Amino acid sequence: MFFKVPTFNDVKIIIIFYILSSLYAFAMIFILEFLGFHMATNTADAALHSFFPFITDIVIKLISFLEEELFKVTLLIILMAVIYYFTKDKKISVWVGVFLNLIIFGLCH
């Protein structure tokens, strides 16, 4: 069976790598902004931005980052499940699912 109930160690590894991925993304955002490459943010925050610019930027980037990650992971799981349903091959479903996920996610940007 391809899909199984995750163990405690699986969940622990997922959480650790999600936190590391989030820290890396935030570090890259702040480094790029420090170098003068400003990231696009939501324009609906104009009123709050004038009062709390730094806090507003962090909250908006956090929410948008979490939405992107949720979309990416959900898409990967769906693609892998559909490909596995048709091929019954674990390796093919992982490779093709990751490849298609990267293509679709890249095109969304």
C-alpha positions in Angstrom: 0.0 0.0 0.0 1.4 3.4 -1.0 -0.4 5.6 1.5 -0.2 4.7 5.2 -1.0 6.3 8.5 2.0 8.5 9.5 3.9 7.6 12.6 5.0 10.0 15.3 8.5 10.2 13.8 7.0 11.0 10.4 5.0 13.9 11.8 8.0 15.1 13.7 10.1 15.1 10.6 7.4 16.9 8.6 7.1 19.6 11.3 10.9 20.1 11.5 11.3 20.5 7.8 8.3 22.7 7.5 9.7 25.0 10.1 13.2 25.0 8.4 11.5 25.7 5.1 9.6 28.6 6.6 12.7 30.0 8.2 14.6 29.8 5.0 11.8 31.5 3.0 11.6 34.3 5.6 15.4 34.8 5.6 15.4 35.0 1.8 12.6 37.5 1.8 14.3 39.8 4.3 17.7 39.4 2.5 16.2 40.3 -0.9 14.3 43.3 0.6 17.5 44.4 2.3 19.3 44.3 -1.1 16.5 46.4 -2.7 14.3 43.7 -4.2 10.9 44.4 -2.8 8.4 41.6 -2.7 4.8 42.1 -3.9 2.3 42.4 -1.0 -1.4 42.7 -0.7 -2.6 46.2 -1.6 -5.5 46.0 0.8 -3.4 46.8 3.8 -2.8 50.5 3.0 -4.6 51.8 6.1 -2.8 49.4 8.5 0.5 49.8 6.8 0.7 53.4 7.6 0.4 52.7 11.4 2.3 49.4 11.7 4.5 48.9 8.6 6.8 46.2 9.9 4.2 44.2 11.7 1.8 44.4 8.7 4.5 43.2 6.3 5.3 40.2 8.5 1.7 39.2 9.0 0.9 39.5 5.3 4.0 37.6 4.2 3.3 34.9 6.7 -0.3 34.5 5.5 0.6 34.5 1.8 3.5 32.1 2.5 1.2 29.6 4.3 -1.3 29.8 1.5 1.3 29.0 -1.1 2.7 26.1 0.9 -0.8 24.7 1.6 -1.6 25.0 -2.2 1.7 23.3 -3.1 1.4 20.4 -0.7 -2.3 19.8 -1.5 -1.6 19.8 -5.2 1.3 17.3 -4.7 -0.8 14.9 -2.7 -3.6 15.0 -5.2 -1.3 14.5 -8.2 0.5 11.6 -6.5 -2.8 9.9 -5.6 -4.2 10.3 -9.1 -1.0 9.0 -10.8 -0.7 6.1 -8.3 -4.4 5.2 -9.0 -3.6 4.8 -12.7 -0.1 3.4 -12.6 0.0 1.4 -9.2 3.7 2.4 -9.1 5.0 4.3 -6.1 8.2 5.6 -7.7 6.4 6.9 -10.8 3.7 8.6 -8.8 6.3 10.4 -6.7 8.5 11.4 -9.6 5.7 12.5 -11.9 3.8 14.1 -9.1 6.8 16.2 -8.0 7.6 17.1 -11.6 4.0 18.2 -12.4 3.7 20.0 -9.1 6.8 22.0 -9.7 5.7 22.9 -13.3 2.2 23.9 -12.1 3.4 25.8 -9.1 6.1 27.6 -11.2 3.5 28.6 -13.8 1.3 30.0 -11.0 4.1 32.4 -10.1 
